[in-house]
C-alpha cells in the first residue's frame, strides 16, 4: 500500500551569477541546513539522500551531502538535464511512498559557467542527437545557442499556427520580472517594461535576450517523510505530495517533425494528465503554479500542456492576465527560471520550496491568497518531465 509523502523541510540559497557564487558544496550545505532547520530535525535522522547536479564530476553528491554529516547513508547522484532537481525529488518520494525509508533528503546544486549551455563530451554522440535532427529537418541550424533555437523554433511554430504576436511572449517576461521583484532569492529583481524586453537583443526569433533564462549558481533542498515520522516529531498538517509523475519522450517528439513536440509538449501533457488522474483534482482546482519557463516560448506552451487553457488560446490567457495575481492562476510567483534563475540541479527543488512556502502562507509579498493546491512542472530536454501536485488540508 502506498504511503502519504509529506514535505516537512525546505531551503534554498539566493541565486547568483556564474563567477560570484561559493563552491557547490558550500551552497548545498546552506540549503541543506536550512531545510533541516525548517523541518526541526537533525541530519542523523535522514536515512537516504538524492543529490542532483548536471555539471560536475561523479560523486559530487557525496561531497555536497558530507557537508551535512558523515553517517554512512546511501547517496544517489542524479543527472536528468534541467529536470534534475525534480528527478531527485521523484526518487526521494518513491523511497518514502514505498516504505523503504521514513525520512530522506533531496538536494540539488549547480555551479554554472558563463554563457549558453554546451556539450562537455565532444568525443562521442550527443544524447540530443535525435532532437537536433528534428531541428535540422524543420528549420536548420544557425549560430544562436542551440537551446534558444529549439525553444525559439517551438515558439515560432506556435506563432505560425495561431497568429500569435511577438509581444505576447514578451508579456511573460514582463510578468516574471514583476514577480521576481518581490523575491529576495531571485537573481534579477529589477522590473522591466514590455518595451524594454522587446527592445533587447534578439537571440532567436521570437526570443529576445530578456526572454531567455540566465546561467545561474545556487542550491535547494527538500526533506520528505512518512506520516508516522511526522507524528513522532510533532509535525501537524504538513504540505504533502498529492500526486507526481515523470514522463520521457514519446514517438511524437521525433516522428511528427514538430518543434513544439520536440521540446517536450507531449511529455508535459501526459505527465499532467497522470497527476490529475492520480490526485482526482483537475487543473481548474489549482491555485498556484511553478512551471519551467526556461524561455518565454516554453511557458506559453506549458499553459496549454498543463491544461490551464485550451490549445490555441494561450495568447488570450496571457493578455487577460489569467497567469498572474488577480487572474485564474498565479504562475511562477517566484519569478521563475527567467528571473529567479536556473541552476539546473537546483531548479526543481527551488520550485518545490516556493510552493511549500505558498501553501504554508509564508511567501510574504508573493503570497497567493488562500493557496491550498499547488502544481509544479520541471522539464529537461533529452528528455524528462516531472509534474508534482502539492496540497495542504
Secondary structure, 3 states (H helix, E strand, C coil): CCCCEEEEEEEECCCECCCCCCCHHHHHHHHHHHHHHHHCCCHHHCCEEEEECCCCCCCHHHHHHCCCCCCCCEEEEECCHHHHHHHHHHHHHHHHHCCCCCEEEEEEEECCCCCCCCCCCCCCCCCCHHHHHHHHHHCCCCCCCHHHHHHHHHHHHHHHHHCCCHHHHHHHHHHHHHHHCCCCCCCCCCCCCHHHHHHCCEEECCEEHHHECCECEEEEEEEEECHHHHHHCCCCCCEEEEEEEEECCCCHHHHCCCHHHHCCHHHHHHHHHHHHHHHCCCHHHCCEEECCCCEHHHHHHHHHHCCCCCCCCHHHHHHCCCCCCCCCCEECCCCHHHHCCECHHHHHHHHHHHHHHHHHCCCHHHCCCCCCEEEEEEEECCCEEEEEEEECC
